Amino acid sequence: MLPARHRLRSSTDFSAVFRGARGAGGSRSGSRFLVVHANSTDARAGQPPRVGLVVSKAVGNAVVRNRTKRVLRALMSSRIDQLPRGVDVVIRAKTDLPGTPTAALGRDLDTLLAAALRRVSSQEGH
């Protein structure tokens, strides 16, 4: 379970991450199963990292979507300490995700997070 201080909740927060991932200060990295959007702003500097999940109806019925969210939440709760302060991350599940082994999702998530965060930190340096 992700602690409340590490969760994105409002639609404006999600929109800011999606907008930021396309412009300066943010990045987006994707694979067959997931898309990771990351954004870092001066306003969030020094605050704990936050994570949001997007699992649309295209992924499956309610049971499949809720299981997908539980798996992604568990994967992120063990990785939250690796995220730099002030970064917001949104993980979007794609339609191929259901049925994928958790270990494979973990490896995929690690790769995508590393790529997205590397781009965010390189943009902060400019």
C-alpha positions in Angstrom: 0.0 0.0 0.0 1.3 3.4 -0.9 1.1 6.0 2.0 -1.2 8.9 1.4 1.7 11.4 1.0 3.0 9.3 -1.9 -0.3 9.2 -3.9 -1.6 11.5 -6.7 -5.3 12.1 -6.1 -6.7 15.0 -8.0 -7.3 15.2 -11.7 -5.3 18.5 -11.8 -2.3 16.6 -10.4 -2.7 13.9 -13.1 -3.1 16.5 -15.8 0.0 18.3 -14.7 2.1 15.1 -15.0 0.7 14.3 -18.4 1.3 17.9 -19.7 4.7 18.0 -18.1 5.7 14.7 -19.6 5.4 16.2 -23.0 7.3 19.4 -22.2 10.3 20.7 -20.3 10.8 19.1 -16.9 9.1 15.8 -17.7 9.4 12.7 -19.7 7.5 9.6 -20.9 8.7 6.1 -21.4 6.7 3.2 -22.7 6.6 -0.5 -23.4 4.1 -3.2 -24.5 2.6 -3.3 -21.0 3.1 0.1 -19.4 3.7 3.8 -20.0 5.5 5.8 -17.3 5.0 9.6 -17.2 7.3 11.5 -14.9 7.3 15.2 -14.1 9.4 17.4 -11.8 8.5 21.1 -11.1 10.1 23.7 -8.9 6.9 24.0 -6.9 7.3 20.3 -5.8 11.0 20.6 -5.0 11.9 18.9 -1.7 8.5 17.2 -1.3 8.0 13.4 -1.2 7.5 11.7 -4.6 4.0 10.9 -5.6 2.6 8.1 -7.8 -0.7 7.8 -9.7 -2.2 4.8 -11.6 -4.3 4.9 -14.7 -6.1 1.7 -15.6 -8.8 2.2 -18.3 -11.8 0.0 -19.1 -9.9 -1.2 -22.2 -7.7 -3.3 -19.8 -10.6 -5.5 -18.8 -13.6 -5.7 -16.5 -13.6 -4.4 -12.9 -12.0 -7.5 -11.4 -9.1 -7.3 -13.9 -8.7 -3.6 -13.5 -8.7 -3.8 -9.7 -6.2 -6.7 -9.7 -4.0 -4.7 -12.1 -4.1 -1.7 -9.7 -3.2 -3.8 -6.7 -0.2 -5.4 -8.5 1.1 -2.0 -9.7 0.6 -0.4 -6.3 2.5 -3.2 -4.6 5.3 -2.9 -7.2 5.5 0.9 -6.6 5.4 0.7 -2.9 8.6 -1.3 -2.9 10.2 1.2 -5.3 9.0 4.5 -3.8 12.2 5.1 -1.9 14.2 5.0 -5.2 12.3 8.0 -6.6 13.8 11.4 -6.2 12.1 14.1 -4.0 9.7 16.4 -5.9 8.9 13.9 -8.7 5.4 12.9 -9.7 5.0 9.7 -11.6 1.9 8.3 -13.4 1.8 4.7 -14.5 -0.6 3.9 -17.3 -1.5 0.2 -17.9 -1.9 -0.9 -21.5 -4.3 -3.5 -22.8 -1.6 -6.3 -23.0 -0.9 -6.1 -19.2 -3.5 -8.5 -17.8 -2.0 -12.0 -17.4 1.6 -10.8 -17.4 3.7 -12.4 -14.6 4.4 -9.9 -11.8 8.1 -10.5 -12.0 8.1 -9.5 -15.7 6.1 -6.4 -14.9 8.6 -5.5 -12.1 11.5 -5.7 -14.6 9.6 -3.7 -17.2 8.7 -1.1 -14.5 12.3 -0.8 -13.4 13.5 -0.2 -16.9 10.8 2.4 -17.7 11.2 4.2 -14.4 15.0 4.4 -14.9 14.6 5.8 -18.4 11.9 8.4 -17.4 13.8 9.5 -14.3 17.1 9.8 -16.2 15.4 12.1 -18.7 13.8 14.2 -15.9 17.1 14.6 -14.1 18.9 15.5 -17.3 16.4 18.2 -18.0 16.7 19.6 -14.5 20.5 20.0 -15.1 19.9 22.3 -18.1 
